[in-house]
Amino acid sequence: MSEQPRRPRKPGKPYRRPQKDPVRILAFEALRAVDERDAYANLVLPPLLRKAREKEGPEKFDARDAALATELVYGTLRRQGTYDAIIADCVDRPLREVDPPVLDVLSLGVHQLLGTRIPSHAAVSASVELARVVLGDGRAKFVNAVLRKVARDDLDGWLERVAPPYDEDPEDHLAVVHSHPRWVVSALWDSLGGGRTGIEELLAADNERPEVTLVARPGRATPDELLGEDAAVPGRWSPYAVRLSEGGEPGAVEAVREGRAGVQDEGSQLVALALANAPLDGPDRRWLDGCAGPGGKAALLGALAAERGAFLLASEKQPHRAGLVARALDGNPGPYQVIAADGTRPAWRPGSFDRVLVDVPCTGLGALRRRPEARWRRRPEDLDGFAPLQRGLLRSALEAVRVGGVVAYATCSPHLAETRAVVADVLKQHPGTELLDARPLLPGVPDLGEGPDVQLWPHLHGTDAMYLALVRRTS
């Protein structure tokens, strides 16, 4: 029996180097910094983009690259909870057993598939190439297999599959569909009140890209000057606000570069304006910002005080943040001083001020549009850590203001434990006080509730969820 001749061996596929995509590599690096260093994307991303723009050669970034990288980072962070539920349905192990860098690549891929208009084949291909570059060929195969499963359906189809029915578990349903931790959904719902429509609109607004809002600091810049910039439109509520439409770059605005204007959410502007316009009994010469870092409200208050010939003391406990306040106030036309001091251990005599602002440290649940990663870092027990400080700062503010003067208690959180509960507890201990109706001091702003305090909302006002209570000292 003769031997069969051997067939020639098919040559294997030649090895192909992975294609480096600078946009997706940058987005991956930003997500790793957020995860590994507890960094915030709004602090990590700008220097990465600046470095990419300065790089010469074929990998040089243009404006479209920067826009895509920004969308990939923020979109992935905002939708992290939803994407985790989808990925968990596509892998054969608990999600906690998937290496975090692999999970970041998968999440970036899922966002491209379900949250952008990038074609499915391109989203999978680009994500697999990214995996080859940053993870290696072996794990790139895993990424490819998972993303191909995800690509079989659209976002609505996946939500129907992975989210529990609303009728069975409303909070868990909303948590998965709108990508918020369950406890945050519950807390926001308690604060907002009402039925399903309002909470769904709020959670959806938290996942929208916020506009960039500028403030023209009185006496130093005018809204008309800022409106002369490309893509600029008037603010909704603050007379000093100007909004930049999509693509507007604050750093390109001359008044911002010179410190005569700044980036400031309209809700923050309204808080400062309400304090400045609150009616006083007696003189109006000395103002205090007791938690002034990083300096946005202090800069606006300083400009408003200067118009009346009043003095502003800006106090901030952390020295490096006090430096940011000093930079924001640099060039203020009126008298001011910046100090590094603990607001709960005052460096001033009792009854020294006519107007006092305390924008207290908090969980930041009112700014989830701008810091989407905060929703995944915060825990319910964090409230207990902030509570003593918030009450201590409000007590100190009431001691710092003179009889007839006004204190503004503000926080960028709508959580009732950080807002009305704090005010109610402290005022019980200070009988010589009264709550003022803050609503007339926000003229033209709708949906301010029953008062006398004010809670702003992203879905109703287009602002961060700022809370404001105005308290007059009566004795």
Stockholm file with secondary structure:
# STOCKHOLM 1.0

chainA/1-475         MSEQPRRPRKPGKPYRRPQKDPVRILAFEALRAVDERDAYANLVLPPLLRKAREKEGPEKFDARDAALATELVYGTLRRQGTYDAIIADCVDRPLREVDPPVLDVLSLGVHQLLGTRIPSHAAVSASVELARVVLGDGRAKFVNAVLRKVARDDLDGWLERVAPPYDEDPEDHLAVVHSHPRWVVSALWDSLGGGRTGIEELLAADNERPEVTLVARPGRATPDELLGEDAAVPGRWSPYAVRLSEGGEPGAVEAVREGRAGVQDEGSQLVALALANAPLDGPDRRWLDGCAGPGGKAALLGALAAERGAFLLASEKQPHRAGLVARALDGNPGPYQVIAADGTRPAWRPGSFDRVLVDVPCTGLGALRRRPEARWRRRPEDLDGFAPLQRGLLRSALEAVRVGGVVAYATCSPHLAETRAVVADVLKQHPGTELLDARPLLPGVPDLGEGPDVQLWPHLHGTDAMYLALVRRTS
#=GR chainA/1-475 SS CCCCCCCCCCCCCCCCCCCCCHHHHHHHHHHHHHHHHCCCHHHHHHHHHHHHHHCCSTTCCCHHHHHHHHHHHHHHHHTHHHHHHHHHTTSSSCGGGSCHHHHHHHHHHHHHHHHSCSCHHHHHHHHHHHHHHHTCHHHHHHHHHHHHHHTTSCHHHHHHHHSCCTTTCHHHHHHHHHTCCHHHHHHHHHHHCSCHHHHHHHHHHHTSCCCEEEEECTTTCCHHHHHTSTTEEECSSCTTEEEECTTCCGGGCHHHHTTSEEECCHHHHHHHHHHHHSCCSSCCCEEEETTCTTCHHHHHHHHHHHHTTCEEEEEESSHHHHHHHHHHHTTCSSCEEEEECCTTSCSSCTTCEEEEEEECCCCCGGGTTTCTTHHHHCCTTHHHHHHHHHHHHHHHHHHHEEEEEEEEEEESCCCGGGTHHHHHHHHHHCCSEEEECCGGGSTTCCCCTTCSSEECCHHHHSSCCCEEEEEEECC
#=GC SS_cons         CCCCCCCCCCCCCCCCCCCCCHHHHHHHHHHHHHHHHCCCHHHHHHHHHHHHHHCCSTTCCCHHHHHHHHHHHHHHHHTHHHHHHHHHTTSSSCGGGSCHHHHHHHHHHHHHHHHSCSCHHHHHHHHHHHHHHHTCHHHHHHHHHHHHHHTTSCHHHHHHHHSCCTTTCHHHHHHHHHTCCHHHHHHHHHHHCSCHHHHHHHHHHHTSCCCEEEEECTTTCCHHHHHTSTTEEECSSCTTEEEECTTCCGGGCHHHHTTSEEECCHHHHHHHHHHHHSCCSSCCCEEEETTCTTCHHHHHHHHHHHHTTCEEEEEESSHHHHHHHHHHHTTCSSCEEEEECCTTSCSSCTTCEEEEEEECCCCCGGGTTTCTTHHHHCCTTHHHHHHHHHHHHHHHHHHHEEEEEEEEEEESCCCGGGTHHHHHHHHHHCCSEEEECCGGGSTTCCCCTTCSSEECCHHHHSSCCCEEEEEEECC
//
